Amino acid sequence: MTQPDNTQTETDKKSFILYVDFKPQIDNLTDQQCASLFRCIFDYQHSGSYSSTDPIINFAMVGLISQFKRDNERYNKRCIKNSNNAKARWEKKRMRTDANASNRMRTDAKHADRDRDRDRDINICGSYASEEHTAKPTSSVSDQLQVFLTRFSKETGRTAKTSYTVERQFCESIKLGWTVDQMINAAINASRDKWVKENNVLRPEFITKSENLNKYFTDTKPDEVPKFHGVRNNWAGVEVNEEGQTWVEYLHSHGLKTPLEIKREKEAAALESQSV
């Protein structure tokens, strides 16, 4: 009869291992002794103790119990390790969840800042009306944007959708002195450009870029605009045509001026008239 093993309980494990190395210990046992040994093994695994008056059975159980205890120690260590690993995984998942929540908060704040920036951009532009090119001046930049988008669709045959990029670039162009008529002029010219057609890039966000307005706008009527076809870049990285002319040189060769030159001439004329 053995004392109960406090390290072994019914709920600790649902199985145990019998090794082939135990075979020499049972080879000389009778069938009755083997049956008794088998019952003692299960009693020990179930309750931590067993009862036997047979010295041969007790001797065999000594070796078996030593192995069972070593197995239990390994099992307990593995359980502790698995528990710690599970806790670490949950902690890592919790930290990742907290980080994602923090990122969402920063993203929401970023969108809110972007909305405020967009409102500020529109407010900075203020009301604007073109006295030279618009028969009936609009009361705000937002109204002019709608006029631009409607005319863009009508003149180019392409769908025009607004976006934050379009609104920002349109507002900046208005502040630089561009008018809706001039932007539509540039859009019509761009719609006839070979490169624009091949790459399918004609959209409001494309034509409202300052560099594209400067490139495609001219003071002539759309039907009279000479075509500039860039074929390569020169040593300075500037696009040139087959004759090696840049866009500015090409306009000058046709007696035309760039929007920036026109704007500077108007500013100089206005200053001169004020000084007289």
C-alpha positions, 0 to 999 in steps of 0.5 A: 500500500502506498501513500497518496501522491499529492502531485497526482490528481484525477483532473491533472491528466487524462492519459499516461505513458507505458514504455517498452522499457518496462517489459523486462519487469513483467516478463517473469510475472504470471498472468494473475500478477500482470493483471494485478500490476495493471490494476495497481498502475491505474489506481496510482494514475487515478488517485496517486496510490495503490494497494498490493500485498505482493512484494513482486508487484510492489517492486515493479511499481517502484520503477514504474512510479519513478518514471511516472513522476518524471513524466508528470514533472515534464508535463507540468513544466510544459503546461506552465510554458504553454500557459505563459506562451498563451498569456504572451500571445494575448498580451501581444494581441491586446497591444496590437489592438490598442495600437490599431485603435490609436492609429484609427484615432490619429487617422480620424484626427488627420481627416478632421485636420484635412477637412479643416484645411480644405475649409480654410483653403476655400475660405482663404480664396474668398469670393472671386469674380472674373470681370474680364472673362465671365459674363455673369460673375459667380459669388464664390469659388465653390460656385465657380468650381461647379461651373468649371466641372460642368463646362469641362464635361461639356467641352471634353466629353469626359465625366468631371468629378470633384475631390479634395485634390481638385478643390485645392488645386482649383482654389490655388489656381484662382488665387494665382489669377487663373479664370474658369475660361482659361482653365477650360481653354487649357482643357480643350487644348489638352484634349487634343494633345496626342500624349494626353489621349494615349495616356488617358489622363485628362481629368479635372485634377490633371488640368487644374495643376499649375504646370499643366495650365501653363503648358496647355493654355494659350490666348488664341482660340482653341481652333487656332492653337498650334500643337506642341508635341514633346518627343524627348527631354533636353540636357536640362530635363525639359521636354522639347519637340522635334526641332529641339524647342521647349514649350515656351520657345514654341509659343514664342515662335508662333507669336504667343506668350505664356500665361505668366508673361501675360500676367506680368505684363498686366501687373506692370501695366496696372502699376504704370497706370497707377503711377501716372 
